[in-house]
């Protein structure tokens, strides 16, 4: 969806900046819609199951990236400030595009779970990833390969650090495939 600012920048030939302006406008629009939902009247914690469903059916982009960042940082959702952003890629040099960037998620998994990284097998169409942790093989799905890799990271977090919010298990979107031998 083109924004007014994006159209102006495009008319001057600044297409990359116009695309960035359009992405920011879309993020603001989605956050405003999220704040209007009745269930979000009061900020709440994002749940693991909600994010896993979004990774299978949602749209990749900065909005879902922010939601994933809220889960990982134990922040409240939706953000109350429209000015804060988790898109610090250009400023910090770190890639935190959790739903669109395979290299960024690969780096996150290499640092967080190096023993899992060498067991990951990504399959395209439909996007899914199989991985092994603690001698057990799992499969997760995603709308894109990057979203499937993010689901691998979240499932590993859930296995290593069980939830303290009363929910248990990996949920129906994580398949246990059986034992894994090196």
FENBEL-V535603 format. One record per backbone hydrogen bond with DSSP energy under -0.5 kcal/mol. NH is the residue of the N-H (numbers start at 1). CO is the residue of the C=O. If there is no record, write none. Layout:
BEGIN
((NH & CO) (NH & CO))
END
This chain:
BEGIN
((7 & 3) (8 & 4) (9 & 5) (10 & 6) (11 & 7) (12 & 8) (12 & 9) (13 & 10) (14 & 9) (15 & 13) (18 & 14) (19 & 15) (20 & 16) (21 & 17) (22 & 18) (23 & 19) (24 & 20) (25 & 21) (26 & 22) (27 & 23) (28 & 24) (29 & 25) (30 & 26) (31 & 27) (32 & 28) (33 & 29) (34 & 30) (35 & 31) (36 & 32) (37 & 33) (37 & 34) (40 & 37) (41 & 38) (44 & 77) (46 & 75) (51 & 47) (52 & 48) (53 & 49) (54 & 50) (55 & 51) (56 & 52) (57 & 53) (58 & 54) (65 & 61) (66 & 62) (67 & 63) (68 & 64) (69 & 65) (70 & 66) (71 & 67) (72 & 68) (73 & 69) (74 & 71) (75 & 70) (77 & 44) (82 & 80) (88 & 86) (92 & 88) (93 & 89) (96 & 94) (98 & 96) (100 & 97) (101 & 97) (102 & 100) (105 & 101) (106 & 102) (107 & 103) (108 & 104) (109 & 105) (110 & 106) (111 & 107) (112 & 108) (113 & 109) (116 & 113) (117 & 113) (118 & 114) (119 & 116) (120 & 116) (120 & 117) (121 & 130) (123 & 128) (128 & 123) (129 & 140) (130 & 121) (131 & 138) (133 & 136) (136 & 133) (137 & 178) (138 & 131) (139 & 175) (140 & 129) (141 & 173) (142 & 127) (143 & 55) (148 & 144) (149 & 145) (150 & 146) (151 & 147) (152 & 148) (153 & 149) (154 & 150) (155 & 151) (156 & 152) (157 & 153) (158 & 154) (159 & 155) (160 & 156) (161 & 157) (174 & 171) (175 & 139) (175 & 173) (177 & 137) (177 & 175) (178 & 137) (180 & 135))
END
